[in-house]
Amino acid sequence: MPRELSKPVDAVRPLFLLENLGRRLREEFEKAVAHLGLTAKHYRIITMVALRGPMTQQHIGRLLGIDRTTMVKLVDDLERLGLAFRDRHPTDGRAWEIDLTPEGEIVLNEAAQLAHSTELNVLSSLDDDSRQSIIRLLSFLG
């Protein structure tokens, strides 16, 4: 028999709903880009670099909430795939700057199309206006 929820428990419901939607989108997206050797975290990194230009691993990690150890492994993966490269930062010789290779730009465009298709598929029960409303709300809140 279901329990009646108290107010404090009801208040966190959006947290679980958003987490579930995020997990579903991530899982479907990762299936779609598996043939490219990418995960959602790889995609987030190459998207950030494409949008903002070359930046240090540390800066990317801070922006995306990825810890240092995981960031190193992810960039190693991207280098191994030929999608990104490290170069010494021009003013801080201790730091590594990350940039995309030409192949990385091509793969990013393909992955972006797959991301869009995934979003349409996962949100297919919504009409266009509702989908756009969710995107606007999430952009505002995020």
N, CA, C and O atoms as CSV, one atom per row, in Angstrom:
chain,resi,resn,atom,element,x,y,z
A,1,MET,N,N,0.844,-1.174,0.000
A,1,MET,CA,C,0.000,0.000,0.000
A,1,MET,C,C,0.894,1.244,0.000
A,1,MET,O,O,1.789,1.354,0.838
A,2,PRO,N,N,0.664,2.186,-0.933
A,2,PRO,CA,C,1.501,3.386,-0.994
A,2,PRO,C,C,1.358,4.241,0.261
A,2,PRO,O,O,0.282,4.340,0.851
A,3,ARG,N,N,2.450,4.841,0.643
A,3,ARG,CA,C,2.444,5.759,1.779
A,3,ARG,C,C,2.129,7.165,1.300
A,3,ARG,O,O,2.456,7.541,0.175
A,4,GLU,N,N,1.499,7.922,2.158
A,4,GLU,CA,C,1.305,9.332,1.845
A,4,GLU,C,C,2.617,10.049,2.156
A,4,GLU,O,O,3.188,9.873,3.232
A,5,LEU,N,N,3.086,10.849,1.215
A,5,LEU,CA,C,4.367,11.520,1.383
A,5,LEU,C,C,4.213,12.801,2.178
A,5,LEU,O,O,3.225,13.522,2.042
A,6,SER,N,N,5.199,13.069,3.004
A,6,SER,CA,C,5.206,14.323,3.752
A,6,SER,C,C,5.647,15.454,2.831
A,6,SER,O,O,6.182,15.198,1.752
A,7,LYS,N,N,5.436,16.667,3.231
A,7,LYS,CA,C,5.815,17.825,2.419
A,7,LYS,C,C,7.302,17.841,2.058
A,7,LYS,O,O,7.627,18.078,0.895
A,8,PRO,N,N,8.231,17.596,3.012
A,8,PRO,CA,C,9.647,17.634,2.631
A,8,PRO,C,C,10.007,16.616,1.551
A,8,PRO,O,O,10.859,16.893,0.706
A,9,VAL,N,N,9.374,15.445,1.566
A,9,VAL,CA,C,9.662,14.444,0.541
A,9,VAL,C,C,9.066,14.873,-0.790
A,9,VAL,O,O,9.708,14.711,-1.828
A,10,ASP,N,N,7.854,15.418,-0.784
A,10,ASP,CA,C,7.238,15.918,-2.007
A,10,ASP,C,C,8.095,16.995,-2.665
A,10,ASP,O,O,8.142,17.087,-3.892
A,11,ALA,N,N,8.762,17.795,-1.871
A,11,ALA,CA,C,9.533,18.924,-2.383
A,11,ALA,C,C,10.706,18.488,-3.251
A,11,ALA,O,O,11.169,19.273,-4.078
A,12,VAL,N,N,11.200,17.266,-3.091
A,12,VAL,CA,C,12.347,16.831,-3.889
A,12,VAL,C,C,11.927,16.070,-5.139
A,12,VAL,O,O,12.786,15.612,-5.893
A,13,ARG,N,N,10.657,15.927,-5.370
A,13,ARG,CA,C,10.195,15.165,-6.527
A,13,ARG,C,C,10.808,15.640,-7.852
A,13,ARG,O,O,11.231,14.789,-8.636
A,14,PRO,N,N,10.882,16.932,-8.148
A,14,PRO,CA,C,11.525,17.357,-9.401
A,14,PRO,C,C,12.962,16.834,-9.523
A,14,PRO,O,O,13.415,16.519,-10.623
A,15,LEU,N,N,13.671,16.743,-8.408
A,15,LEU,CA,C,15.028,16.203,-8.437
A,15,LEU,C,C,15.040,14.811,-9.055
A,15,LEU,O,O,15.858,14.528,-9.930
A,16,PHE,N,N,14.147,13.951,-8.611
A,16,PHE,CA,C,14.112,12.583,-9.108
A,16,PHE,C,C,13.600,12.516,-10.545
A,16,PHE,O,O,14.093,11.722,-11.346
A,17,LEU,N,N,12.618,13.343,-10.868
A,17,LEU,CA,C,12.099,13.361,-12.232
A,17,LEU,C,C,13.178,13.812,-13.216
A,17,LEU,O,O,13.357,13.201,-14.270
A,18,LEU,N,N,13.891,14.876,-12.871
A,18,LEU,CA,C,14.961,15.368,-13.750
A,18,LEU,C,C,16.106,14.365,-13.836
A,18,LEU,O,O,16.686,14.169,-14.904
A,19,GLU,N,N,16.429,13.737,-12.718
A,19,GLU,CA,C,17.484,12.719,-12.721
A,19,GLU,C,C,17.101,11.551,-13.630
A,19,GLU,O,O,17.927,11.065,-14.403
A,20,ASN,N,N,15.851,11.104,-13.535
A,20,ASN,CA,C,15.401,9.993,-14.380
A,20,ASN,C,C,15.432,10.362,-15.856
A,20,ASN,O,O,15.877,9.572,-16.689
A,21,LEU,N,N,14.960,11.559,-16.178
A,21,LEU,CA,C,14.986,12.001,-17.570
A,21,LEU,C,C,16.423,12.125,-18.060
A,21,LEU,O,O,16.741,11.694,-19.169
A,22,GLY,N,N,17.290,12.709,-17.241
A,22,GLY,CA,C,18.695,12.848,-17.615
A,22,GLY,C,C,19.357,11.500,-17.845
A,22,GLY,O,O,20.117,11.327,-18.798
A,23,ARG,N,N,19.067,10.550,-16.975
A,23,ARG,CA,C,19.648,9.209,-17.127
A,23,ARG,C,C,19.151,8.562,-18.415
A,23,ARG,O,O,19.927,7.956,-19.153
A,24,ARG,N,N,17.852,8.695,-18.681
A,24,ARG,CA,C,17.302,8.098,-19.906
A,24,ARG,C,C,17.911,8.723,-21.159
A,24,ARG,O,O,18.277,8.013,-22.095
A,25,LEU,N,N,18.018,10.049,-21.175
A,25,LEU,CA,C,18.641,10.731,-22.317
A,25,LEU,C,C,20.096,10.309,-22.483
A,25,LEU,O,O,20.544,10.041,-23.598
A,26,ARG,N,N,20.837,10.250,-21.371
A,26,ARG,CA,C,22.253,9.868,-21.429
A,26,ARG,C,C,22.419,8.444,-21.944
A,26,ARG,O,O,23.268,8.185,-22.797
A,27,GLU,N,N,21.606,7.515,-21.427
A,27,GLU,CA,C,21.712,6.116,-21.862
A,27,GLU,C,C,21.400,5.967,-23.342
A,27,GLU,O,O,22.119,5.272,-24.060
A,28,GLU,N,N,20.335,6.612,-23.806
A,28,GLU,CA,C,19.967,6.530,-25.225
A,28,GLU,C,C,21.032,7.199,-26.104
A,28,GLU,O,O,21.382,6.684,-27.166
A,29,PHE,N,N,21.536,8.339,-25.654
A,29,PHE,CA,C,22.581,9.030,-26.416
A,29,PHE,C,C,23.842,8.178,-26.498
A,29,PHE,O,O,24.454,8.077,-27.562
A,30,GLU,N,N,24.232,7.567,-25.388
A,30,GLU,CA,C,25.452,6.752,-25.396
A,30,GLU,C,C,25.307,5.533,-26.304
A,30,GLU,O,O,26.288,5.099,-26.909
A,31,LYS,N,N,24.119,4.983,-26.407
A,31,LYS,CA,C,23.890,3.899,-27.383
A,31,LYS,C,C,24.085,4.433,-28.803
A,31,LYS,O,O,24.696,3.775,-29.645
A,32,ALA,N,N,23.562,5.621,-29.054
A,32,ALA,CA,C,23.614,6.212,-30.392
A,32,ALA,C,C,25.034,6.554,-30.824
A,32,ALA,O,O,25.350,6.468,-32.010
A,33,VAL,N,N,25.903,6.944,-29.880
A,33,VAL,CA,C,27.267,7.368,-30.246
A,33,VAL,C,C,28.328,6.313,-29.944
A,33,VAL,O,O,29.520,6.571,-30.110
A,34,ALA,N,N,27.909,5.139,-29.506
A,34,ALA,CA,C,28.875,4.089,-29.147
A,34,ALA,C,C,29.799,3.759,-30.318
A,34,ALA,O,O,30.988,3.513,-30.120
A,35,HIS,N,N,29.259,3.751,-31.531
A,35,HIS,CA,C,30.092,3.419,-32.699
A,35,HIS,C,C,31.187,4.468,-32.950
A,35,HIS,O,O,32.152,4.200,-33.666
A,36,LEU,N,N,31.033,5.654,-32.360
A,36,LEU,CA,C,32.045,6.714,-32.477
A,36,LEU,C,C,33.086,6.622,-31.365
A,36,LEU,O,O,34.079,7.349,-31.375
A,37,GLY,N,N,32.854,5.717,-30.400
A,37,GLY,CA,C,33.765,5.569,-29.266
A,37,GLY,C,C,33.533,6.598,-28.174
A,37,GLY,O,O,34.371,6.756,-27.285
A,38,LEU,N,N,32.407,7.300,-28.227
A,38,LEU,CA,C,32.133,8.391,-27.294
A,38,LEU,C,C,31.173,7.987,-26.183
A,38,LEU,O,O,30.377,7.058,-26.319
A,39,THR,N,N,31.278,8.719,-25.082
A,39,THR,CA,C,30.281,8.702,-24.022
A,39,THR,C,C,29.723,10.124,-23.928
A,39,THR,O,O,30.187,11.034,-24.615
A,40,ALA,N,N,28.728,10.294,-23.072
A,40,ALA,CA,C,28.164,11.633,-22.885
A,40,ALA,C,C,29.218,12.599,-22.348
A,40,ALA,O,O,29.228,13.771,-22.725
A,41,LYS,N,N,30.102,12.122,-21.473
A,41,LYS,CA,C,31.149,13.014,-20.937
A,41,LYS,C,C,32.117,13.440,-22.031
A,41,LYS,O,O,32.520,14.603,-22.076
A,42,HIS,N,N,32.496,12.525,-22.909
A,42,HIS,CA,C,33.357,12.909,-24.034
A,42,HIS,C,C,32.684,13.994,-24.872
A,42,HIS,O,O,33.303,14.985,-25.258
A,43,TYR,N,N,31.399,13.772,-25.138
A,43,TYR,CA,C,30.640,14.731,-25.954
A,43,TYR,C,C,30.582,16.099,-25.281
A,43,TYR,O,O,30.729,17.126,-25.945
A,44,ARG,N,N,30.371,16.115,-23.985
A,44,ARG,CA,C,30.328,17.387,-23.257
A,44,ARG,C,C,31.654,18.120,-23.383
A,44,ARG,O,O,31.676,19.338,-23.558
A,45,ILE,N,N,32.764,17.385,-23.296
A,45,ILE,CA,C,34.091,18.008,-23.391
A,45,ILE,C,C,34.316,18.596,-24.774
A,45,ILE,O,O,34.700,19.759,-24.896
A,46,ILE,N,N,34.083,17.803,-25.824
A,46,ILE,CA,C,34.373,18.328,-27.170
A,46,ILE,C,C,33.404,19.446,-27.538
A,46,ILE,O,O,33.763,20.349,-28.295
A,47,THR,N,N,32.189,19.398,-27.018
A,47,THR,CA,C,31.242,20.493,-27.254
A,47,THR,C,C,31.727,21.776,-26.582
A,47,THR,O,O,31.687,22.851,-27.180
A,48,MET,N,N,32.183,21.654,-25.344
A,48,MET,CA,C,32.683,22.824,-24.610
A,48,MET,C,C,33.878,23.447,-25.336
A,48,MET,O,O,33.958,24.668,-25.469
A,49,VAL,N,N,34.798,22.612,-25.801
A,49,VAL,CA,C,35.973,23.131,-26.514
A,49,VAL,C,C,35.552,23.780,-27.831
A,49,VAL,O,O,36.089,24.821,-28.207
A,50,ALA,N,N,34.602,23.176,-28.527
A,50,ALA,CA,C,34.132,23.753,-29.786
A,50,ALA,C,C,33.464,25.107,-29.552
A,50,ALA,O,O,33.622,26.027,-30.355
A,51,LEU,N,N,32.728,25.226,-28.465
A,51,LEU,CA,C,32.019,26.483,-28.178
A,51,LEU,C,C,32.941,27.588,-27.682
A,51,LEU,O,O,32.770,28.754,-28.040
A,52,ARG,N,N,33.923,27.219,-26.854
A,52,ARG,CA,C,34.741,28.237,-26.180
A,52,ARG,C,C,36.172,28.317,-26.680
A,52,ARG,O,O,36.903,29.235,-26.306
A,53,GLY,N,N,36.583,27.388,-27.509
A,53,GLY,CA,C,37.961,27.369,-27.994
A,53,GLY,C,C,38.849,26.608,-27.028
A,53,GLY,O,O,38.386,26.115,-26.000
A,54,PRO,N,N,40.131,26.516,-27.366
A,54,PRO,CA,C,41.068,25.752,-26.536
A,54,PRO,C,C,41.076,26.266,-25.094
A,54,PRO,O,O,41.068,27.472,-24.846
A,55,MET,N,N,41.090,25.331,-24.164
A,55,MET,CA,C,41.185,25.695,-22.750
A,55,MET,C,C,41.829,24.561,-21.985
A,55,MET,O,O,41.946,23.443,-22.486
A,56,THR,N,N,42.247,24.860,-20.763
A,56,THR,CA,C,42.961,23.853,-19.979
A,56,THR,C,C,42.015,22.751,-19.517
A,56,THR,O,O,40.809,22.948,-19.367
A,57,GLN,N,N,42.619,21.574,-19.297
A,57,GLN,CA,C,41.860,20.448,-18.749
A,57,GLN,C,C,41.182,20.852,-17.454
A,57,GLN,O,O,40.018,20.525,-17.223
A,58,GLN,N,N,41.916,21.563,-16.611
A,58,GLN,CA,C,41.393,21.962,-15.308
A,58,GLN,C,C,40.159,22.862,-15.465
A,58,GLN,O,O,39.171,22.701,-14.748
A,59,HIS,N,N,40.227,23.796,-16.394
A,59,HIS,CA,C,39.107,24.708,-16.618
A,59,HIS,C,C,37.888,23.941,-17.137
A,59,HIS,O,O,36.771,24.164,-16.671
A,60,ILE,N,N,38.096,23.049,-18.088
A,60,ILE,CA,C,36.992,22.244,-18.619
A,60,ILE,C,C,36.371,21.425,-17.490
A,60,ILE,O,O,35.150,21.365,-17.353
A,61,GLY,N,N,37.223,20.798,-16.688
A,61,GLY,CA,C,36.742,19.989,-15.574
A,61,GLY,C,C,35.885,20.795,-14.611
A,61,GLY,O,O,34.837,20.330,-14.162
A,62,ARG,N,N,36.335,22.011,-14.295
A,62,ARG,CA,C,35.551,22.873,-13.394
A,62,ARG,C,C,34.198,23.237,-14.013
A,62,ARG,O,O,33.163,23.176,-13.348
A,63,LEU,N,N,34.223,23.611,-15.280
A,63,LEU,CA,C,32.982,24.006,-15.948
A,63,LEU,C,C,31.966,22.866,-16.018
A,63,LEU,O,O,30.761,23.090,-15.906
A,64,LEU,N,N,32.466,21.643,-16.205
A,64,LEU,CA,C,31.580,20.497,-16.401
A,64,LEU,C,C,31.392,19.648,-15.145
A,64,LEU,O,O,30.628,18.683,-15.157
A,65,GLY,N,N,32.080,20.002,-14.071
A,65,GLY,CA,C,31.946,19.230,-12.835
A,65,GLY,C,C,32.580,17.856,-12.926
A,65,GLY,O,O,32.059,16.886,-12.375
A,66,ILE,N,N,33.703,17.772,-13.621
A,66,ILE,CA,C,34.418,16.500,-13.784
A,66,ILE,C,C,35.716,16.587,-12.985
A,66,ILE,O,O,36.489,17.530,-13.150
A,67,ASP,N,N,35.954,15.597,-12.113
A,67,ASP,CA,C,37.155,15.623,-11.287
A,67,ASP,C,C,38.410,15.424,-12.140
A,67,ASP,O,O,38.342,14.939,-13.270
A,68,ARG,N,N,39.553,15.809,-11.571
A,68,ARG,CA,C,40.826,15.831,-12.291
A,68,ARG,C,C,41.207,14.467,-12.861
A,68,ARG,O,O,41.610,14.374,-14.021
A,69,THR,N,N,41.085,13.409,-12.059
A,69,THR,CA,C,41.483,12.072,-12.505
A,69,THR,C,C,40.626,11.607,-13.675
A,69,THR,O,O,41.140,11.078,-14.661
A,70,THR,N,N,39.330,11.805,-13.561
A,70,THR,CA,C,38.420,11.413,-14.640
A,70,THR,C,C,38.685,12.246,-15.885
A,70,THR,O,O,38.641,11.734,-17.003
A,71,MET,N,N,38.958,13.517,-15.690
A,71,MET,CA,C,39.233,14.411,-16.816
A,71,MET,C,C,40.457,13.939,-17.607
A,71,MET,O,O,40.439,13.929,-18.837
A,72,VAL,N,N,41.506,13.553,-16.904
A,72,VAL,CA,C,42.721,13.065,-17.576
A,72,VAL,C,C,42.384,11.849,-18.426
A,72,VAL,O,O,42.801,11.761,-19.581
A,73,LYS,N,N,41.629,10.906,-17.858
A,73,LYS,CA,C,41.275,9.698,-18.594
A,73,LYS,C,C,40.423,10.023,-19.818
A,73,LYS,O,O,40.639,9.463,-20.893
A,74,LEU,N,N,39.463,10.921,-19.659
A,74,LEU,CA,C,38.594,11.288,-20.780
A,74,LEU,C,C,39.383,11.953,-21.911
A,74,LEU,O,O,39.154,11.661,-23.085
A,75,VAL,N,N,40.302,12.836,-21.560
A,75,VAL,CA,C,41.109,13.495,-22.592
A,75,VAL,C,C,42.061,12.476,-23.230
A,75,VAL,O,O,42.310,12.533,-24.435
A,76,ASP,N,N,42.592,11.550,-22.433
A,76,ASP,CA,C,43.400,10.456,-23.009
A,76,ASP,C,C,42.585,9.704,-24.063
A,76,ASP,O,O,43.084,9.409,-25.150
A,77,ASP,N,N,41.323,9.398,-23.730
A,77,ASP,CA,C,40.439,8.713,-24.680
A,77,ASP,C,C,40.269,9.525,-25.954
A,77,ASP,O,O,40.376,8.989,-27.057
A,78,LEU,N,N,40.004,10.816,-25.802
A,78,LEU,CA,C,39.790,11.679,-26.960
A,78,LEU,C,C,41.037,11.768,-27.833
A,78,LEU,O,O,40.938,11.809,-29.060
A,79,GLU,N,N,42.211,11.797,-27.201
A,79,GLU,CA,C,43.457,11.792,-27.971
A,79,GLU,C,C,43.630,10.468,-28.712
A,79,GLU,O,O,43.993,10.446,-29.888
A,80,ARG,N,N,43.367,9.369,-28.013
A,80,ARG,CA,C,43.502,8.039,-28.621
A,80,ARG,C,C,42.579,7.908,-29.831
A,80,ARG,O,O,42.941,7.282,-30.827
A,81,LEU,N,N,41.391,8.497,-29.744
A,81,LEU,CA,C,40.429,8.462,-30.849
A,81,LEU,C,C,40.779,9.460,-31.963
A,81,LEU,O,O,40.153,9.458,-33.023
A,82,GLY,N,N,41.778,10.306,-31.715
A,82,GLY,CA,C,42.173,11.300,-32.705
A,82,GLY,C,C,41.224,12.488,-32.792
A,82,GLY,O,O,41.167,13.168,-33.817
A,83,LEU,N,N,40.475,12.742,-31.712
A,83,LEU,CA,C,39.468,13.800,-31.736
A,83,LEU,C,C,39.932,15.089,-31.066
A,83,LEU,O,O,39.387,16.161,-31.329
A,84,ALA,N,N,40.926,14.982,-30.212
A,84,ALA,CA,C,41.438,16.151,-29.495
A,84,ALA,C,C,42.924,15.970,-29.269
A,84,ALA,O,O,43.461,14.869,-29.393
A,85,PHE,N,N,43.579,17.072,-28.935
A,85,PHE,CA,C,45.001,16.994,-28.602
A,85,PHE,C,C,45.313,17.955,-27.474
A,85,PHE,O,O,44.613,18.942,-27.249
A,86,ARG,N,N,46.392,17.633,-26.770
A,86,ARG,CA,C,46.888,18.489,-25.692
A,86,ARG,C,C,48.072,19.286,-26.228
A,86,ARG,O,O,48.874,18.801,-27.025
A,87,ASP,N,N,48.144,20.510,-25.765
A,87,ASP,CA,C,49.296,21.349,-26.077
A,87,ASP,C,C,49.580,22.169,-24.825
A,87,ASP,O,O,48.666,22.476,-24.060
A,88,ARG,N,N,50.834,22.519,-24.619
A,88,ARG,CA,C,51.165,23.342,-23.450
A,88,ARG,C,C,50.461,24.680,-23.554
A,88,ARG,O,O,50.398,25.290,-24.621
A,89,HIS,N,N,49.935,25.120,-22.430
A,89,HIS,CA,C,49.275,26.416,-22.363
A,89,HIS,C,C,50.300,27.491,-22.709
A,89,HIS,O,O,51.442,27.399,-22.259
A,90,PRO,N,N,49.935,28.510,-23.494
A,90,PRO,CA,C,50.909,29.502,-23.943
A,90,PRO,C,C,51.554,30.327,-22.827
A,90,PRO,O,O,52.684,30.790,-22.984
A,91,THR,N,N,50.860,30.516,-21.708
A,91,THR,CA,C,51.443,31.340,-20.634
A,91,THR,C,C,51.711,30.564,-19.351
A,91,THR,O,O,52.371,31.084,-18.452
A,92,ASP,N,N,51.219,29.342,-19.244
A,92,ASP,CA,C,51.446,28.516,-18.057
A,92,ASP,C,C,51.955,27.158,-18.511
A,92,ASP,O,O,51.171,26.269,-18.842
A,93,GLY,N,N,53.256,27.008,-18.523
A,93,GLY,CA,C,53.891,25.789,-19.015
A,93,GLY,C,C,53.533,24.539,-18.235
A,93,GLY,O,O,53.806,23.429,-18.691
A,94,ARG,N,N,52.926,24.700,-17.065
A,94,ARG,CA,C,52.523,23.527,-16.275
A,94,ARG,C,C,51.173,22.989,-16.717
A,94,ARG,O,O,50.840,21.839,-16.430
A,95,ALA,N,N,50.399,23.800,-17.405
A,95,ALA,CA,C,49.034,23.430,-17.756
A,95,ALA,C,C,48.955,22.913,-19.188
A,95,ALA,O,O,49.711,23.334,-20.064
A,96,TRP,N,N,48.022,21.991,-19.403
A,96,TRP,CA,C,47.742,21.460,-20.733
A,96,TRP,C,C,46.461,22.079,-21.261
A,96,TRP,O,O,45.438,22.111,-20.578
A,97,GLU,N,N,46.538,22.566,-22.485
A,97,GLU,CA,C,45.379,23.119,-23.154
A,97,GLU,C,C,44.834,22.054,-24.112
A,97,GLU,O,O,45.598,21.346,-24.768
A,98,ILE,N,N,43.520,21.953,-24.181
A,98,ILE,CA,C,42.858,20.955,-25.026
A,98,ILE,C,C,42.219,21.657,-26.217
A,98,ILE,O,O,41.583,22.701,-26.076
A,99,ASP,N,N,42.401,21.061,-27.393
A,99,ASP,CA,C,41.744,21.575,-28.592
A,99,ASP,C,C,41.291,20.387,-29.431
A,99,ASP,O,O,41.740,19.259,-29.230
A,100,LEU,N,N,40.392,20.661,-30.374
A,100,LEU,CA,C,39.883,19.621,-31.252
A,100,LEU,C,C,40.755,19.481,-32.488
A,100,LEU,O,O,41.321,20.451,-32.991
A,101,THR,N,N,40.846,18.256,-32.959
A,101,THR,CA,C,41.469,17.993,-34.255
A,101,THR,C,C,40.404,18.198,-35.331
A,101,THR,O,O,39.220,18.294,-35.007
A,102,PRO,N,N,40.798,18.265,-36.600
A,102,PRO,CA,C,39.777,18.330,-37.659
A,102,PRO,C,C,38.809,17.133,-37.589
A,102,PRO,O,O,37.608,17.287,-37.809
A,103,GLU,N,N,39.341,15.952,-37.285
A,103,GLU,CA,C,38.482,14.772,-37.126
A,103,GLU,C,C,37.523,14.962,-35.946
A,103,GLU,O,O,36.368,14.541,-36.007
A,104,GLY,N,N,37.998,15.590,-34.887
A,104,GLY,CA,C,37.153,15.862,-33.731
A,104,GLY,C,C,35.977,16.753,-34.079
A,104,GLY,O,O,34.875,16.569,-33.563
A,105,GLU,N,N,36.213,17.719,-34.956
A,105,GLU,CA,C,35.125,18.609,-35.383
A,105,GLU,C,C,34.090,17.845,-36.207
A,105,GLU,O,O,32.889,18.078,-36.076
A,106,ILE,N,N,34.562,16.937,-37.052
A,106,ILE,CA,C,33.651,16.120,-37.863
A,106,ILE,C,C,32.809,15.213,-36.959
A,106,ILE,O,O,31.591,15.126,-37.113
A,107,VAL,N,N,33.473,14.544,-36.020
A,107,VAL,CA,C,32.773,13.632,-35.114
A,107,VAL,C,C,31.807,14.416,-34.216
A,107,VAL,O,O,30.708,13.944,-33.924
A,108,LEU,N,N,32.212,15.594,-33.784
A,108,LEU,CA,C,31.319,16.424,-32.974
A,108,LEU,C,C,30.030,16.730,-33.734
A,108,LEU,O,O,28.942,16.644,-33.164
A,109,ASN,N,N,30.142,17.083,-35.001
A,109,ASN,CA,C,28.943,17.379,-35.798
A,109,ASN,C,C,28.042,16.162,-35.917
A,109,ASN,O,O,26.821,16.282,-35.814
A,110,GLU,N,N,28.635,14.985,-36.134
A,110,GLU,CA,C,27.838,13.756,-36.204
A,110,GLU,C,C,27.170,13.462,-34.858
A,110,GLU,O,O,25.990,13.117,-34.801
A,111,ALA,N,N,27.938,13.604,-33.784
A,111,ALA,CA,C,27.392,13.350,-32.445
A,111,ALA,C,C,26.289,14.352,-32.105
A,111,ALA,O,O,25.313,13.993,-31.447
A,112,ALA,N,N,26.433,15.594,-32.543
A,112,ALA,CA,C,25.407,16.602,-32.282
A,112,ALA,C,C,24.101,16.228,-32.980
A,112,ALA,O,O,23.020,16.409,-32.419
A,113,GLN,N,N,24.198,15.714,-34.186
A,113,GLN,CA,C,22.994,15.260,-34.888
A,113,GLN,C,C,22.356,14.085,-34.155
A,113,GLN,O,O,21.132,14.000,-34.056
A,114,LEU,N,N,23.191,13.176,-33.639
A,114,LEU,CA,C,22.678,12.036,-32.878
A,114,LEU,C,C,22.056,12.494,-31.558
A,114,LEU,O,O,21.063,11.923,-31.106
A,115,ALA,N,N,22.637,13.519,-30.945
A,115,ALA,CA,C,22.070,14.068,-29.710
A,115,ALA,C,C,20.677,14.630,-29.988
A,115,ALA,O,O,19.739,14.399,-29.224
A,116,HIS,N,N,20.554,15.364,-31.079
A,116,HIS,CA,C,19.253,15.939,-31.443
A,116,HIS,C,C,18.232,14.830,-31.707
A,116,HIS,O,O,17.099,14.909,-31.233
A,117,SER,N,N,18.621,13.813,-32.448
A,117,SER,CA,C,17.720,12.684,-32.723
A,117,SER,C,C,17.315,11.978,-31.441
A,117,SER,O,O,16.157,11.594,-31.279
A,118,THR,N,N,18.267,11.806,-30.529
A,118,THR,CA,C,17.979,11.165,-29.249
A,118,THR,C,C,16.955,11.978,-28.466
A,118,THR,O,O,16.000,11.425,-27.919
A,119,GLU,N,N,17.155,13.288,-28.415
A,119,GLU,CA,C,16.223,14.154,-27.696
A,119,GLU,C,C,14.818,14.054,-28.292
A,119,GLU,O,O,13.833,13.950,-27.561
A,120,LEU,N,N,14.735,14.087,-29.619
A,120,LEU,CA,C,13.424,13.974,-30.268
A,120,LEU,C,C,12.774,12.632,-29.954
A,120,LEU,O,O,11.569,12.562,-29.709
A,121,ASN,N,N,13.572,11.571,-29.962
A,121,ASN,CA,C,13.057,10.239,-29.692
A,121,ASN,C,C,12.559,10.112,-28.251
A,121,ASN,O,O,11.445,9.647,-28.013
A,122,VAL,N,N,13.383,10.525,-27.301
A,122,VAL,CA,C,13.023,10.389,-25.885
A,122,VAL,C,C,11.822,11.273,-25.551
A,122,VAL,O,O,10.979,10.894,-24.738
A,123,LEU,N,N,11.743,12.424,-26.161
A,123,LEU,CA,C,10.645,13.357,-25.881
A,123,LEU,C,C,9.522,13.271,-26.917
A,123,LEU,O,O,8.729,14.202,-27.056
A,124,SER,N,N,9.457,12.159,-27.639
A,124,SER,CA,C,8.512,12.028,-28.757
A,124,SER,C,C,7.045,12.108,-28.338
A,124,SER,O,O,6.186,12.398,-29.170
A,125,SER,N,N,6.750,11.860,-27.087
A,125,SER,CA,C,5.350,11.939,-26.655
A,125,SER,C,C,4.879,13.392,-26.496
A,125,SER,O,O,3.697,13.647,-26.265
A,126,LEU,N,N,5.813,14.333,-26.621
A,126,LEU,CA,C,5.470,15.756,-26.501
A,126,LEU,C,C,5.366,16.394,-27.875
A,126,LEU,O,O,6.065,15.994,-28.806
A,127,ASP,N,N,4.498,17.382,-28.000
A,127,ASP,CA,C,4.457,18.134,-29.251
A,127,ASP,C,C,5.627,19.126,-29.268
A,127,ASP,O,O,6.312,19.314,-28.263
A,128,ASP,N,N,5.841,19.750,-30.417
A,128,ASP,CA,C,6.985,20.662,-30.577
A,128,ASP,C,C,6.977,21.799,-29.556
A,128,ASP,O,O,8.021,22.132,-28.995
A,129,ASP,N,N,5.817,22.391,-29.314
A,129,ASP,CA,C,5.724,23.501,-28.358
A,129,ASP,C,C,6.122,23.049,-26.953
A,129,ASP,O,O,6.833,23.762,-26.244
A,130,SER,N,N,5.665,21.876,-26.558
A,130,SER,CA,C,6.001,21.360,-25.223
A,130,SER,C,C,7.496,21.070,-25.111
A,130,SER,O,O,8.118,21.371,-24.092
A,131,ARG,N,N,8.068,20.486,-26.163
A,131,ARG,CA,C,9.518,20.212,-26.165
A,131,ARG,C,C,10.302,21.512,-26.026
A,131,ARG,O,O,11.243,21.604,-25.238
A,132,GLN,N,N,9.902,22.510,-26.801
A,132,GLN,CA,C,10.590,23.798,-26.748
A,132,GLN,C,C,10.420,24.454,-25.379
A,132,GLN,O,O,11.344,25.098,-24.882
A,133,SER,N,N,9.257,24.296,-24.775
A,133,SER,CA,C,9.033,24.847,-23.429
A,133,SER,C,C,9.958,24.197,-22.413
A,133,SER,O,O,10.527,24.882,-21.562
A,134,ILE,N,N,10.111,22.900,-22.494
A,134,ILE,CA,C,11.026,22.206,-21.566
A,134,ILE,C,C,12.442,22.706,-21.761
A,134,ILE,O,O,13.146,22.964,-20.784
A,135,ILE,N,N,12.868,22.844,-22.992
A,135,ILE,CA,C,14.231,23.312,-23.269
A,135,ILE,C,C,14.426,24.729,-22.723
A,135,ILE,O,O,15.459,25.027,-22.124
A,136,ARG,N,N,13.433,25.602,-22.931
A,136,ARG,CA,C,13.527,26.973,-22.411
A,136,ARG,C,C,13.609,26.972,-20.877
A,136,ARG,O,O,14.436,27.670,-20.289
A,137,LEU,N,N,12.744,26.182,-20.246
A,137,LEU,CA,C,12.751,26.119,-18.784
A,137,LEU,C,C,14.071,25.578,-18.244
A,137,LEU,O,O,14.631,26.129,-17.297
A,138,LEU,N,N,14.563,24.506,-18.844
A,138,LEU,CA,C,15.827,23.932,-18.384
A,138,LEU,C,C,16.985,24.901,-18.604
A,138,LEU,O,O,17.882,24.998,-17.766
A,139,SER,N,N,16.969,25.614,-19.722
A,139,SER,CA,C,18.010,26.618,-19.980
A,139,SER,C,C,17.953,27.725,-18.951
A,139,SER,O,O,18.989,28.183,-18.469
A,140,PHE,N,N,16.764,28.154,-18.613
A,140,PHE,CA,C,16.591,29.210,-17.607
A,140,PHE,C,C,17.068,28.743,-16.229
A,140,PHE,O,O,17.746,29.481,-15.514
A,141,LEU,N,N,16.711,27.525,-15.873
A,141,LEU,CA,C,17.056,27.004,-14.549
A,141,LEU,C,C,18.511,26.555,-14.448
A,141,LEU,O,O,19.107,26.599,-13.372
A,142,GLY,N,N,19.076,26.124,-15.568
A,142,GLY,CA,C,20.434,25.567,-15.558
A,142,GLY,C,C,21.458,26.618,-15.597
A,142,GLY,O,O,22.652,26.317,-15.595
